[in-house]
Amino acid sequence: MDSSTTATIYINGRFLTQAITGVQRFAIELTRTLKAKGIELNVVCPQNVLHKDLFQEFDAIVVGHRHGHAWEQIHLVPYLKKRGNPLLLNLCNTAPIRYSKNIVCIHDLAFLHHPEWFKPLFKRYYNFLLPRIAKKSLAIWTVSKTVKKEINAYYHIPIDNIHVLYNGVSELFLSKQKPKDSEGNPRPYLLAIGGSNPRKNNVKLIEALDYLDEHAFDLRIVGRAESNFQKDQLEEKKRNYQIHFHEDITDQLLLSLYQNASALIYLSKYEGFGIPPLEALHQGCPLLLSDIPIFRELYEGLADFVDPERPEQINDFIQGLKAGKIQVPNSDVIKEKTKEFSYSAAAENAIHAIQKLNY
């Protein structure tokens, strides 16, 4: 398949109605890059569009009146059948179960590894839906070799039918220019992402502050402080250690936070990829990551690793920072080791995977 292909590919555009996390970022950037490569695409979405600018950029089409999973399962299928059952790309984990020409991108299997993170209805729906769409889809895409192995092991999908499309870095986070939202010259700080999301495990980072013998660094956490941070303890630590939460920030401010941080500390218990370390790395920010398989796959040689359940190890890294012993790899090493991690490469892999299909 190339830009001269006459068959139009449809994209499940439900991501245009969702807040942007790593999953939606992948869908946005892959759609954008496929279009830039001349692939004929129609993006179809529900009416409750959240991102009007992207809706216009993709020249998207509104179908039906329901929202969410109901739209995907009820309205999308008859619309596609009236158009000759074209190939449908589903880039955000789910797909219409009654449709026969799906490709679905499954970003991770967190709901299986950590069911305690999810509401009962969500778990039941994913446990019902994902194995069925995985078996029925023409191909499975995912964002790392680690998750590819998990999909093969849990759902017994042939390994050759699972294709890896790594995430990349948006153009903004490749820029070395200081953004307009820059804060100037703040006190030295450590940066964390994900607020109180239990997957991101920032509770352990806050616990590690108790091991510090002096307050050489503030702590800045992007995201919301919610219920799994015990309020009284958090307020005390915020007073003692200058913890700042940045809620609902712009990409420009996030870029500034990467550029000025002494390090990004990202202690996730489980990820399918993990985009923030890649963004931070391209801004010259040292990385401390939890020692889990996905981070070893992606960032070996580019980061320090720690057992996230041992706050004293986190403190060892912080002491190394203070002593000037932690260095980020030079830009040539970063470019060489991360050259696969781009949306251009992902789009080329997507095109190659579609070419292999007989549909």
N, C-alpha and C positions, 0 to 999 in steps of 0.2 A: 504494500500500500504506500502511496506517496501523494503529493499534493494534487496529482492529476486524477486521483480516485473519484469516481462519480457518485458512489454510494455515500449518502450523508450519515454520519454517526450522531446519535442522540446522547445527551448527557443528562442524567438525573440531577436537576438543579436545586434540590431541597436545601443544599448548603447555603443558598442565597437567603434563606429564612433563619439561619442559625448564627449565634455568636461565633466569632472566629477564634478557634483553638488550632492546634497543629493539624487536626484532621481537615478542617475547613480550609486552612492555608494551603494544604496540599492540593485540594480540589480546585481552588482558585488559580493557583500558579500553574498546575498542569493544564487546565482548560485554556488559560491564557497562552501558554507555550505551544500547545497543539494548534491553536488558531494561528499563531505567528508562523508556524511551519507550513501553513496552507491547508491544513486538514479541515474538511467541510464538517462543521458541527452545528447542531441545534441544541441549545440549552433549554430544558423544560422545567418549570417550577410551579409551586403553589402561589396563591395570590398574596400571602402575607410576607412579601419580600422585605427583608431588613436592610439589604445593601443595594440601594437604588443606583449608585454609581456603577457597581458591577453588573447589575441587571441591564443597564444601558450599554456598557462595554461589550457584554456578551450577546447583545440583541436577543435577550431571553424571551421565552413564550410562556404566558400564564395559562394553566390548564386547571379546570375543576374549581370547586369551592371549599373542599376540605383542606385540612392542614396536616403536617407531620406524617406519621406512619400511615394514617388512614388515607391521606392523599396518595402516598406512594403505592399502596396496595389496591386502592379502589379506582382512582382517576387516571393514573399514569398508563396502566395496561391497555384499556380500550382506546386511548388516544394513539398509542403506538401501533396497535393492531390495525387501526384505520389507515395507517401510513405504511402498511406492508411489512410490519414486524422488523424494523431496522435494528441494528446493533445498539445496545444501550450500555453506556458506561456509568457505573455506580461507584463513586469515588469516596464514599463516607460510610463504609461498613455494611449498609443494608441495601436491599434491592427488592423489587416486586417479585413475590414468590411464584406468581402464576405466569411469569413471562419466561420464554424459552431462550432468548438471545441476550442474556446478561453477561457482562463482565463486572465483577465486584472487587473492590479494593478493601481488604480486611486489614485494618491498621494494627490491631493487637487483639489479644484474648484476655484482657484484664478481668473481664467478668467471670472467667473461669478460674484464674489464679487468685483473685481477691474479691470474692463475692460480697464480702463485708462492706465494700465501698459503694455498693449499688442498692437501689430500692428494689423490693421484691418483684414488682411488676416489670421493671426493666430487665431484671435477671431472667424471669420466666420468658419474656418475649425474645430476648437474645438467645437463650438456650433452645427455644423452639425454632427461631428463624435462621440463625447462622449456619447450622449444619445442613439445613435443607437448601438454602441458596448456594452454599459452597459446592454441594454435590450436583446441583442443576446447572450451575453457571458454565459458560463455554470456557472460561479461564478465571483464575484467581490472581489478583495482584496484591502485593503487600509491600511494606516499606523497609524491610530488613531481612537478612538471611536468618536471623534468630526467630522471627515470627514465621517465616516460611517453614522452618523445621517444626514449629508448634502446630501450624495448620495441617501439615502432613501427618503429624503424630495424633492429633485429636480427631481429625475429620477424615483421615485416610484418603486424602486427595493425592493423586499421583504427583510426585515431586516435579515432574516436567510440565505440569499444568499450573504451577505456581510461579509467578514471575516477580522479581524484585525490582521495584521502582523507588529508589532512594529519594528522600526529601532533599530539598536544596535550601538555598538562602535567597530571600527576596533581595532585589537590587538595593533597597535602602540599607540593608545590613551589611552590604559589601562596601558601602561608602565610607571613606575616611574623613569626610567633612564634618565639622561640628554642626549639629542641627540647631534650629532656632529655639527649640525647647530646652537647650542645654542649661544646666544650673550653675555654670561657672566653676568655682573651685571649692567643692564641699570637703568636709572632713573625710579622711580615708574611710572607705566602707567596703564591706562584703555584700555581695548581691545574691539573692535567692529568688526563685520564681515559683508561683503556684499558691501563694497565700496559705490557707489552712487545708487545702486539698490533701487528704490522707495519702494519696499516691505520691505526692511530692515530698512528704516526710520532713517538713520544715520544723516540726516539733523537736526532732533530734538535734537540729542545728541550734535551736534556742537553748536546749539543754547543754550543749557544748560550751555555751558562753560562761557557764559556771566554772569551767576549768581555766579560764583566762585569769592571769594574775594582774593584768592591767587592761585598760580599755583603749587599745591601740586602734581599733576599728569600730565604726558604727555598723549596724546591720540594716540593710534595706531589702524588703520583701515585696515583690510585685504580686498583687492579688489581695484578697480579702482575709481579714482575721475573723474566723467564725468559731463554731462551737467546739471543735476539738482542741483549741487552745484554751486552757483553763484561764478564765478571765482574770482572777486575782493574781495568779502567778505571772501571767503575761504583763499585766500592768506594772508589777514590781520590776520585771526584767526590762520593760520599756523605759522605766525611770533610770535603772542602773546602767543599761548598756546602749541607750539611744537606738532603739529599734523603730524604724519607720516603715509603715505600710503604704504602698502606692497602688491605689485602686483605680481601675478603668483608665489606664494611661494611654496616651497616643504612642504610635510606633516611633515617632521622633524622640519622645522622652525616653522610651526604652533604649533606643540607640545611644542616647546620652548616658544612660545608666551603665550600659556595657562599656562605653569608652572610658568612663571615669572610675569604674570599680577596680578595687585591688584584686578581686577574684570573683568568679561565679562559683557558688557552692550548690550543687544540684544532686540531692540525695534520694532520688526517686527509688521506690521499692520495685517498680516495674514500669517499663516503657516499651512501645513498639519501635520508636526511633529516639525522639528527644531533640527537638529543633533548637531550644535556647543555647545549649553548649556550642552548637555549630555557629550560631549567630555571634555569640560572645567571642569565640575563637577568632573569627574574622575581624574582630575589633581589638585584637591583641590582649584579650583578657585571659589570665590563667584560669584553669579549670580544676575543681575538685569534684569528682563524681563518685556515686555509689558503685561498688564493685559488683555489678550485675552483668550477665552475658551480653546484653545489647550494647552497653557502653564499651565493653572490651572489643566488640566487633567494630564499632565505629571510631573510637577515640584512643585506641591503644597507641602509645607513643606521643600523644597530644595532651594528655591530662594526667593528674594524680588520681589514684583510686583509694577508697576507704570503705571499711565495713560501716555502713550507716547506723548500725546499732551500737557502735562504740564511740561515744562522744570524745573520749580522750584521743582517738586517732584524728578526729576532725581538728582538735586543738593542736596536735603536732603539726598539721599542715599550716594552721594559722600562725604558729610560732615560726615556721619556716618562711612564711610571707614576711613577717615582721623583721626577720634577719636577712631578707633579700636573697634567700636561697631558692625561691620558686620562680622559674622563668617560663615564659610562653615560648613555644618553638618559633623559629624564624618563618617569615611569610612563604618562602620557597617550600619548606617542609609541609606547612599547612596546605598549600595549593596542591602539592603532589599527593598527599594522603587523603585529601577530600575532593579530588577531581571527579570522582563518581557521584558526589553529593550535589547534584544540580538539577534543576527542573528541565533543562535542555536534555541532559542525559536521560532523565526519567521519561520525557516525551519520546525520545528515540527508542527506548526500551518498550514503551507502550505501542508505538507504531510497529516495531518488530514483532511483538506478541500478537497483535491483531493480524499481521500478515500471515502468521502461521495457522490461523483459524480457517476451517472449511465450513463456512456458514452461509 
